[in-house]
């Protein structure tokens, strides 16, 4: 037989043979291989015997192989049939697993929540929120990606995460911001620093201090630079710290001054190892909230998470 070519230059016979097999035919074939009887197979699948017979003929036609032999009243598999059965078992098993996975996903409490959060939020805000969240959704799979605001915006746009708890980002048309609370940054010094002793900041010496600040690539660092530029000051000596915890420890040792939100140093401020003082007459305010895809319809788990964040941040809103 001469095979013709289709419009793409492919052999039509090859294209036909490579077409996906019908899952209903494979399911009937698997049952028939087990029972060895068209009658029993038809009974189990609630179909007619002739329907099963036509289905098997169609399957043999599609595979181009004889799959079944009749030995008296019993049906047995040919060598090709035995090989197809091995593949059919794998295919149908995967299909059943996929269906079960989707079924479980639709049940109460099943699903996933992919979160992103700033390192500060990961330490101070996220833990109590997730503890309450797991009480309502014990079977939910949760992943948490730490990062600064630009990284989290990128992860949202690439759909690697569903929600991000972070500082307000520069306007991104595809994302929207659900505000949670505002905070203001202040000077934070050791208890032995002259500013702590005097309980005030000498404006003239602000530029001459050593500053210990969190990552220069962060939104907070940019806000600090912009603030002092407006105040016509330049912070000359800056030590870049990799984390807020490291920053606080270095300040305790008297190695410099930091600029932090008081709530991230609440413990140290209460025990007196650190002292917070205003930056000046004008406050440097940051906005915290949840970033998400604009117009996205939130599921119950996502709505619950945002609601728990709102509750957890209530005290911070009052403090602000």
RAKA-V831057 format. One record per residue. N is the residue number from 1. RES is the residue in three letters. SS is DSSP state (alpha for helix, beta for strand, coil for the rest). Layout:
# RAKA-V831057
[[N & RES & SS] [N & RES & SS]]
This chain:
# RAKA-V831057
[[1 & UNK & coil] [2 & UNK & coil] [3 & UNK & coil] [4 & UNK & coil] [5 & UNK & beta] [6 & UNK & coil] [7 & UNK & coil] [8 & UNK & coil] [9 & UNK & coil] [10 & UNK & coil] [11 & UNK & beta] [12 & UNK & alpha] [13 & UNK & alpha] [14 & UNK & alpha] [15 & UNK & alpha] [16 & UNK & alpha] [17 & UNK & alpha] [18 & UNK & coil] [19 & UNK & coil] [20 & UNK & coil] [21 & UNK & coil] [22 & UNK & coil] [23 & UNK & alpha] [24 & UNK & alpha] [25 & UNK & alpha] [26 & UNK & alpha] [27 & UNK & alpha] [28 & UNK & alpha] [29 & UNK & alpha] [30 & UNK & alpha] [31 & UNK & alpha] [32 & UNK & alpha] [33 & UNK & alpha] [34 & UNK & alpha] [35 & UNK & alpha] [36 & UNK & coil] [37 & UNK & coil] [38 & UNK & alpha] [39 & UNK & alpha] [40 & UNK & alpha] [41 & UNK & alpha] [42 & UNK & alpha] [43 & UNK & alpha] [44 & UNK & alpha] [45 & UNK & alpha] [46 & UNK & coil] [47 & UNK & coil] [48 & UNK & coil] [49 & UNK & alpha] [50 & UNK & alpha] [51 & UNK & alpha] [52 & UNK & alpha] [53 & UNK & alpha] [54 & UNK & alpha] [55 & UNK & alpha] [56 & UNK & alpha] [57 & UNK & alpha] [58 & UNK & alpha] [59 & UNK & alpha] [60 & UNK & alpha] [61 & UNK & alpha] [62 & UNK & alpha] [63 & UNK & alpha] [64 & UNK & coil] [65 & UNK & coil] [66 & UNK & coil] [67 & UNK & coil] [68 & UNK & beta] [69 & UNK & beta] [70 & UNK & beta] [71 & UNK & beta] [72 & UNK & coil] [73 & UNK & coil] [74 & UNK & beta] [75 & UNK & beta] [76 & UNK & beta] [77 & UNK & beta] [78 & UNK & coil] [79 & UNK & alpha] [80 & UNK & alpha] [81 & UNK & alpha] [82 & UNK & alpha] [83 & UNK & alpha] [84 & UNK & alpha] [85 & UNK & alpha] [86 & UNK & alpha] [87 & UNK & alpha] [88 & UNK & alpha] [89 & UNK & alpha] [90 & UNK & alpha] [91 & UNK & alpha] [92 & UNK & alpha] [93 & UNK & alpha] [94 & UNK & alpha] [95 & UNK & alpha] [96 & UNK & alpha] [97 & UNK & alpha] [98 & UNK & alpha] [99 & UNK & alpha] [100 & UNK & alpha] [101 & UNK & alpha] [102 & UNK & alpha] [103 & UNK & alpha] [104 & UNK & alpha] [105 & UNK & alpha] [106 & UNK & alpha] [107 & UNK & coil] [108 & UNK & coil] [109 & UNK & coil] [110 & UNK & coil] [111 & UNK & beta] [112 & UNK & beta] [113 & UNK & beta] [114 & UNK & beta] [115 & UNK & beta] [116 & UNK & beta] [117 & UNK & beta] [118 & UNK & coil] [119 & UNK & alpha] [120 & UNK & alpha] [121 & UNK & alpha] [122 & UNK & alpha] [123 & UNK & alpha] [124 & UNK & alpha] [125 & UNK & coil] [126 & UNK & alpha] [127 & UNK & alpha] [128 & UNK & alpha] [129 & UNK & alpha] [130 & UNK & alpha] [131 & UNK & alpha] [132 & UNK & alpha] [133 & UNK & alpha] [134 & UNK & alpha] [135 & UNK & alpha] [136 & UNK & alpha] [137 & UNK & coil] [138 & UNK & coil] [139 & UNK & coil] [140 & UNK & beta] [141 & UNK & beta] [142 & UNK & beta] [143 & UNK & beta] [144 & UNK & beta] [145 & UNK & beta] [146 & UNK & beta] [147 & UNK & coil] [148 & UNK & coil] [149 & UNK & alpha] [150 & UNK & alpha] [151 & UNK & alpha] [152 & UNK & alpha] [153 & UNK & alpha] [154 & UNK & alpha] [155 & UNK & alpha] [156 & UNK & alpha] [157 & UNK & alpha] [158 & UNK & coil] [159 & UNK & coil] [160 & UNK & coil] [161 & UNK & coil] [162 & UNK & coil] [163 & UNK & beta] [164 & UNK & beta] [165 & UNK & beta] [166 & UNK & beta] [167 & UNK & beta] [168 & UNK & coil] [169 & UNK & coil] [170 & UNK & coil] [171 & UNK & coil] [172 & UNK & coil] [173 & UNK & coil] [174 & UNK & coil] [175 & UNK & beta] [176 & UNK & beta] [177 & UNK & beta] [178 & UNK & beta] [179 & UNK & beta] [180 & UNK & beta] [181 & UNK & beta] [182 & UNK & beta] [183 & UNK & beta] [184 & UNK & beta] [185 & UNK & beta] [186 & UNK & beta] [187 & UNK & beta] [188 & UNK & beta] [189 & UNK & beta] [190 & UNK & beta] [191 & UNK & coil] [192 & UNK & coil] [193 & UNK & coil] [194 & UNK & alpha] [195 & UNK & alpha] [196 & UNK & alpha] [197 & UNK & alpha] [198 & UNK & alpha] [199 & UNK & coil] [200 & UNK & coil] [201 & UNK & coil] [202 & UNK & coil] [203 & UNK & alpha] [204 & UNK & alpha] [205 & UNK & alpha] [206 & UNK & alpha] [207 & UNK & alpha] [208 & UNK & alpha] [209 & UNK & coil] [210 & UNK & beta] [211 & UNK & beta] [212 & UNK & beta] [213 & UNK & beta] [214 & UNK & beta] [215 & UNK & coil] [216 & UNK & coil] [217 & UNK & coil] [218 & UNK & coil] [219 & UNK & alpha] [220 & UNK & alpha] [221 & UNK & alpha] [222 & UNK & alpha] [223 & UNK & alpha] [224 & UNK & alpha] [225 & UNK & alpha] [226 & UNK & alpha] [227 & UNK & alpha] [228 & UNK & alpha] [229 & UNK & alpha] [230 & UNK & alpha] [231 & UNK & coil] [232 & UNK & coil] [233 & UNK & coil] [234 & UNK & coil] [235 & UNK & coil] [236 & UNK & coil] [237 & UNK & beta] [238 & UNK & beta] [239 & UNK & beta] [240 & UNK & beta] [241 & UNK & beta] [242 & UNK & coil] [243 & UNK & coil] [244 & UNK & alpha] [245 & UNK & alpha] [246 & UNK & alpha] [247 & UNK & alpha] [248 & UNK & alpha] [249 & UNK & alpha] [250 & UNK & alpha] [251 & UNK & alpha] [252 & UNK & alpha] [253 & UNK & coil] [254 & UNK & coil] [255 & UNK & coil] [256 & UNK & coil] [257 & UNK & beta] [258 & UNK & beta] [259 & UNK & beta] [260 & UNK & beta] [261 & UNK & beta] [262 & UNK & alpha] [263 & UNK & alpha] [264 & UNK & alpha] [265 & UNK & alpha] [266 & UNK & alpha] [267 & UNK & alpha] [268 & UNK & alpha] [269 & UNK & alpha] [270 & UNK & alpha] [271 & UNK & alpha] [272 & UNK & coil] [273 & UNK & coil] [274 & UNK & beta] [275 & UNK & beta] [276 & UNK & beta] [277 & UNK & beta] [278 & UNK & coil] [279 & UNK & coil] [280 & UNK & coil] [281 & UNK & coil] [282 & UNK & coil] [283 & UNK & coil] [284 & UNK & beta] [285 & UNK & beta] [286 & UNK & beta] [287 & UNK & beta] [288 & UNK & beta] [289 & UNK & beta] [290 & UNK & beta] [291 & UNK & beta] [292 & UNK & beta] [293 & UNK & beta] [294 & UNK & coil] [295 & UNK & coil] [296 & UNK & coil] [297 & UNK & coil] [298 & UNK & coil] [299 & UNK & coil] [300 & UNK & alpha] [301 & UNK & alpha] [302 & UNK & alpha] [303 & UNK & alpha] [304 & UNK & alpha] [305 & UNK & alpha] [306 & UNK & alpha] [307 & UNK & alpha] [308 & UNK & alpha] [309 & UNK & alpha] [310 & UNK & alpha] [311 & UNK & alpha] [312 & UNK & alpha] [313 & UNK & coil] [314 & UNK & alpha] [315 & UNK & alpha] [316 & UNK & alpha] [317 & UNK & alpha] [318 & UNK & alpha] [319 & UNK & alpha] [320 & UNK & coil]]
